[in-house]
Amino acid sequence: MTETLEGRTEAAAGLAVWGADTVPGAADVRATLAASGVPAALAAKDPSLWGPDAEPEARIRLGWIDTIARSRELLPQLAELRTELADLDHVVLAGMGGSSLAPEVICRTLDRPLTVLDTTDPQQVRAALADRLATTVVVVSSKSGGTVETDSQRRAYWQAFREAGFTEAETARRMVIVTDPGSSLATTGEQQGSVVILADPDVGGRYSALTAFGLVPATLAGVDVAELLDAAEALLPSLARESDNPALALGAALGAAALGAGGAPVRDKLALVEDGTGIVGIGDWAEQLIAESTGKQGRGLLPVVVEAPTAAGATGDDVLTVTIGGSLPAGAWPGGGVRPHLAVNGPLGAQFLAWEYATAIAGRVLEINPFDQPNVTESKDNTNAILAGGAPPEAPAAVDGAVELYGTDAGTVVEALAEFTAGLGDTGYLAIMAYLDRFGDAAAAQLRPLLATATGRPVTFGWGPRFLHSTGQYHKGGPQVGSFLQITGATTADLAVPAQPYTFGELQTAQAAGDRRALAERDRPVLRLHLTDRAAGLRQLRRAAEQLTQES
Ligand SMILES: O=P(O)(O)OC[C@H]1O[C@H](O)[C@H](O)[C@@H](O)[C@@H]1O
């Protein structure tokens, strides 16, 4: 394989992008960007780069370019906080989307323990609350301060600490709040007497890895975050340049592939493949950045996070295969077992900044606003309406063992899946959306590679409601080519959300119904499979998916 590898490596500050020059049309796209002075303008935070409609939002969303300097000012406070809370060695992060994805990849990559709670699944919330409560510190992270999942988790932890016998003051000490200045969460945090750390308000959630949202939980979990900032800062001078600018090479290639620039076949599905060289879990972070930033106005790049370089769906006719990893030793070939179109290797801090810059560049090429998420609210509004007024009763179309089938004429799970996936066509994708416990029901994730093999099409997997803050934007705002498999599950142990008129289970059910409604309103096909017994239902789904792979 190695002797057939072509392509150049473009590098700066230890961040190397290989292969960008071989993506059809990328050189022309890059030349156009350079001729318009885009690299320097973006490095100088010019908000006009995405057109007049995007300018007001861009004006308050470009802080990620130079937030590193402001983040450094936080470091003494964070070091002090870590010492002050040294007796609390179980760090829980309650936060959704951009408020939890970066700290999760930081801690996984640097092998520091961090429990991420980004769900409303009652079983998962219960399990978290029962885990080492006496030595737990909870970081409650929300930029807006108004995210219902995070607010519910905060309420549940507050009550759990109080019921465990901690005084109000002791409970307040066990909660650290990260939010934007002036949010309702900032007020709550101050009133309850918790430490409140204010984040950079000029950075949007999915671009906030190197702000307080990434740094506070990571520091408490024991990460030396200064190293991340150093690695990102080293890349900064390259961002204004027209050459030796790997982030520009990446962005131009992503945009060119999605457009099919120069008459090349469109590659608008982006397989994100970790190459096994020391960066762990970055796919989920990049997935949110790219899907929410580009998936709108019927356009966008669909990130497809695959398990390994050899996993089903890592390659395909309309797929741009991108491997991601740590710095490679001299002479090593990128890819880790797959031949990628692009390989991005380098330290984590530089990866964050490079992908943010590349996404902003791709947004310019695709002529969309990479800083808004106009369709996320559709599902949220539906959820609120359902919570307030109740969902219309729905009877299953059929029951097969431990699985109820909705939205199909089929009588069995195998038939329903076969019929549903038969409609994917040559450009379609299947999104599996599992409103389950991502640890207790982890087996659900095995469906992704199985159905990718069975269909030969890109298949994504997301935990609900986590994905609503990530790929959920693309599902509704991106091209009309998705088919949506929703998996919901009965719960045996629901849990009240303190001082709210609903339980976690009811909230999760309303979130699933709200998103179904938003997809249906756009005529996007939805098949819902409800597991009346989660373990038995998952075994059944797995058997059905295996059967389809044998028939494919
Ligand atoms: O940090 P928060 O305000 O709680 O927001 C968490 C997430 O919520 C929304 O769904 C946005 O679409 C995401 O971009 C954001 O990261």
PDBQT file of the ligand as one rigid body, heavy atoms in Angstrom, charges set to zero:
ROOT
HETATM    1  O1  LIG A 601     -23.738  25.026  26.397  1.00  0.00    +0.000 OA
HETATM    2  P1  LIG A 601     -25.205  25.053  26.197  1.00  0.00    +0.000 P 
HETATM    3  O2  LIG A 601     -25.759  26.430  26.055  1.00  0.00    +0.000 OA
HETATM    4  O3  LIG A 601     -25.899  24.271  27.266  1.00  0.00    +0.000 OA
HETATM    5  O4  LIG A 601     -25.519  24.338  24.840  1.00  0.00    +0.000 OA
HETATM    6  C1  LIG A 601     -25.242  23.004  24.572  1.00  0.00    +0.000 C 
HETATM    7  C2  LIG A 601     -25.550  22.726  23.110  1.00  0.00    +0.000 C 
HETATM    8  O5  LIG A 601     -26.886  23.141  22.889  1.00  0.00    +0.000 OA
HETATM    9  C3  LIG A 601     -27.397  23.378  21.611  1.00  0.00    +0.000 C 
HETATM   10  O6  LIG A 601     -28.086  22.256  21.195  1.00  0.00    +0.000 OA
HETATM   11  C4  LIG A 601     -26.463  23.820  20.550  1.00  0.00    +0.000 C 
HETATM   12  O7  LIG A 601     -26.968  23.477  19.301  1.00  0.00    +0.000 OA
HETATM   13  C5  LIG A 601     -25.072  23.239  20.741  1.00  0.00    +0.000 C 
HETATM   14  O8  LIG A 601     -24.206  23.884  19.848  1.00  0.00    +0.000 OA
HETATM   15  C6  LIG A 601     -24.618  23.439  22.163  1.00  0.00    +0.000 C 
HETATM   16  O9  LIG A 601     -23.305  22.974  22.300  1.00  0.00    +0.000 OA
ENDROOT
TORSDOF 0
